[in-house]
Amino acid sequence: EIDRTLFSKAPIKWYAEHRLIPLQHEAQGTRIAFADPHNQQDLEAARQVYGHNLLRAVTCNASIEKVIEWVKRGNKKEETVDNRKNQKDFIQIQTIKSQKV
């Protein structure tokens, strides 16, 4: 499930520039999906906005673009990520297990 409120921490253009999307806040930190989870500039940008307790996940550019468009349109009930019949058609995200950055 994507927590849309996490997008309020930066301008929507920033997410496209850094090719990342915030997913959810967890007890250990904020889970962020990156197109390139090893890109140091994107990691540092995420740290500046979300703090140092980041939990990385990886996704493709197309998924990042879809989520950004979803956020731009607003959170309409029929378009929420968590209530789609087949969420995998909306975005593909792979969690990187136990990697805090």
C-alpha positions as CSV (number, residue, x, y, z in Angstrom):
1,E,0.0,0.0,0.0
2,I,1.3,3.5,-0.9
3,D,0.8,6.2,1.7
4,R,-0.1,9.2,-0.5
5,T,0.5,11.7,2.3
6,L,4.2,11.0,2.2
7,F,4.3,12.8,-1.1
8,S,3.6,16.1,0.6
9,K,7.2,16.3,1.8
10,A,8.5,17.4,-1.6
11,P,7.2,18.9,-4.9
12,I,5.9,16.2,-7.2
13,K,8.6,17.1,-9.8
14,W,11.3,16.2,-7.3
15,Y,10.1,12.5,-7.3
16,A,10.4,12.3,-11.0
17,E,13.9,14.0,-11.0
18,H,15.2,11.5,-8.4
19,R,13.3,8.5,-9.8
20,L,11.9,7.5,-6.4
21,I,8.6,7.2,-4.6
22,P,7.8,6.9,-0.9
23,L,5.7,3.9,-0.1
24,Q,5.0,3.9,3.6
25,H,6.3,4.7,7.0
26,E,7.2,1.7,9.1
27,A,8.5,1.2,12.6
28,Q,12.1,0.9,11.3
29,G,11.9,3.9,8.9
30,T,10.3,5.1,5.7
31,R,10.2,2.6,2.8
32,I,11.2,4.3,-0.5
33,A,11.2,2.6,-3.9
34,F,14.0,3.7,-6.2
35,A,14.6,3.1,-9.9
36,D,18.3,2.7,-8.9
37,P,18.7,2.0,-5.2
38,H,22.5,2.3,-5.4
39,N,22.5,5.8,-6.9
40,Q,24.1,7.9,-4.1
41,Q,22.6,11.2,-5.3
42,D,19.1,9.8,-5.1
43,L,19.8,8.2,-1.7
44,E,21.1,11.5,-0.3
45,A,18.1,13.4,-1.7
46,A,15.8,10.9,0.0
47,R,17.7,11.2,3.3
48,Q,17.3,15.0,3.2
49,V,13.6,14.7,2.8
50,Y,12.7,11.5,4.8
51,G,15.6,11.3,7.3
52,H,18.3,8.7,7.6
53,N,16.1,5.7,8.4
54,L,15.3,4.6,4.9
55,L,14.2,1.1,3.9
56,R,15.0,0.6,0.2
57,A,12.8,-1.1,-2.4
58,V,13.4,-1.1,-6.2
59,T,10.9,-0.4,-9.0
60,C,11.1,0.6,-12.7
61,N,10.8,4.0,-14.1
62,A,7.4,3.2,-15.6
63,S,6.0,2.3,-12.2
64,I,7.4,5.5,-10.7
65,E,5.7,7.5,-13.5
66,K,2.4,5.7,-12.9
67,V,2.4,6.5,-9.2
68,I,3.4,10.1,-9.8
69,E,0.4,10.5,-12.2
70,W,-1.8,8.8,-9.7
71,V,-0.7,11.3,-7.0
72,K,-1.2,14.2,-9.4
73,R,-4.8,13.1,-10.1
74,G,-5.7,12.9,-6.5
75,N,-6.6,10.0,-4.3
76,K,-9.9,9.0,-5.9
77,K,-11.4,5.9,-4.3
78,E,-11.6,3.9,-7.5
79,E,-8.0,4.6,-8.3
80,T,-6.3,3.9,-5.0
81,V,-3.3,1.5,-5.3
82,D,-4.4,-0.8,-2.5
83,N,-7.9,-1.5,-3.8
84,R,-7.1,-2.4,-7.4
85,K,-8.1,-6.0,-8.3
86,N,-4.6,-6.6,-9.7
87,Q,-2.1,-4.2,-8.0
88,K,0.7,-5.8,-10.0
89,D,-0.7,-4.3,-13.1
90,F,-0.3,-0.8,-11.5
91,I,3.2,-1.0,-10.1
92,Q,6.0,-3.6,-9.7
93,I,8.0,-3.1,-6.5
94,Q,10.6,-5.4,-5.1
95,T,11.6,-4.9,-1.5
96,I,15.3,-5.1,-0.7
97,K,15.3,-7.1,2.5
98,S,16.9,-5.9,5.6
99,Q,18.8,-3.0,4.0
100,K,18.5,0.1,6.0
101,V,20.4,3.1,4.4
